[in-house]
Amino acid sequence: MENLEGKQAPLFSLANENGEMVSLDQYKGKSYVVLYFYPKDSTPGCTTEACDFRDAHADFEGLNAVVLGVSPDHAVSHQKFITKHSLPFSLLVDEDHAVADQYGVWKLKKNFGKEYMGIERSTFLIDPTGTVVKEWRKVRVKDHVANALATLEQLTK
């Protein structure tokens, strides 16, 4: 997948955990969007990443940024995940992985000798004009949220 940095972010409209439509357009001209794609609700790495975003949520908000998580899980799964871990941001439903495809994060993965299609953990920082100003692909969870926050701090100075 080509690098999206410096390009307009692919537009999307997806339902959140409550069935409300969330689109990238609604943030245009208003705020930064931290759009993170993760493989599956309630798995160890995804839980750690979500909780790291939760713990830094006030810092992101203070820099005029909205955090949105995206996975192929359904709304009920997202609701349980949000409730269990007190997540203060929306999780978007991409069951047909159309948005993951647009961002180039729906990939062939290998795990324990099996090959399957799934989400490659990735984060995109989108500025208020709708431009991808930074992307992280093949994310390692440790320190990722801190790095994303530091990047945002640099951009908003």
N, C-alpha and C positions, 0 to 999 in steps of 0.2 A: 504494500500500500504506500502510495506517495505520502510525503510529509504534508500535513495540513497547515503547518505554521505559516502565518502571513496570508492565508487564504480565508475566504468567507467560510464560516462553519456551515456544514450541511444543516438545513432547516429540518425541524421535526415537530410533530405533535404526538404526544403519547399520553395515555391515561396514567394517573398516579395511583397510589394505594387506595384512594377513595373513589376511583372512577372519574375524577375530574381531569379534563384535558389540560396538559401543560405543553406550551410550545416555546421554542427558543425565541420567537418573535416578541413574546410578551415582556422580555427583559431588554430588548433593543433600546438603546438610548438611556437606559436606567441603571443597569448594574453589570458587573462581571458575572459570568457563570462558570462554576467549576463542575464540569460534566464528567462524572467518573463511571466507567463501565466495569462491572465485576461479574464473575461467573455465576454465583449462586448464594441465595439467602442462607444464613445460619450455618455456613461452613467456616472452618477456623480462620483462614486468611481473610475471607470476606467480612467476618464479624470483627476481626481486629481492625481492618481498614475502616469499616463503618463507625466503629467506636472512636477511632482516631479522628475522623471527620467530626463526630459528635463533640469530642472534647475540645476541638479547635473551632467549633461553630461560631462562637461569639467573636473570635478573632477574624474569621472570614467576613462575618456580618459587619464588623467594624471597618472593613476595607471595601464595603459595598459589593460584596460577593454573595451569590446564592449557590448553595451546594445541591446538586441533583445526582442521585445514583440511578443507574440503568442496569437491569439484568433481564434475562428471559423469564424470570419467575412471574407467576400470576399475582393479582392484587391481594388475595387473601394471605399468600405467603409473605408479601411485603408488609402487610398490616401486622402480622405476628412478629416479624423481624423488628419493625419499628417499635412496637409495644414492648417487646422483651428487652430491648437495649436502649429505650428512651431516645430514639433518634429524632432530632429536631428538624429534619429536612425530608423532602419527598423522595420516594423511590418510584421510578417509572417502569411501566410494564412494556417490554419489547419481546413478547412471546414469539413473534415470527422473525425476530432478529433483523428487521428491516433497517432500523437506525444503526445497530451494530455494524451492519454491512456498509451503510453510508460512511461510517467513520473508519472502516477498514479494520475492525477489531473482532469480527467473526472469523475464526481461524481454525485450521486443522490442528488439533492438539494431540499430544501423546502422553499417556499416563499409565504406568504399570503395564507397559507393552500393548496397550490398546490405543487405537486412533479414533478420534471422534471430533465433531465440530463443536466449538464452544467459544466463549468470550475470552479474549486475551486481555487481562487486566490492564486498563489504560485510563488516563485522565487527560482532559482537554480544558485548557483555560481560555475562555472566550471573553473578549473585551466588550464594552457596551456598544461598539459598532457592529458586532457580530463576527469579528475576525478572531481566528485562533491565534493567540499570541504565544502559547506554549503547549506542547503535547508531551506526554510521557507514555511510552508504550512498553509492554512487557514489564509492568511495574512490580517491584519488590515492595511488599507492604511496609517493612521496617523503615521508618524515617520518611516515607513518601509524603504523608500529609504535611509534615514539617517543611519539606522541600517545596511543596506546592504553595504553602503559606508564605515562605520566604520569597519565592518568585513573585507572588502577588504584591508583597510589601515593596519590593524593588520597583515594580511597575507603577505603583500608586504614589510613590514619593514625589 
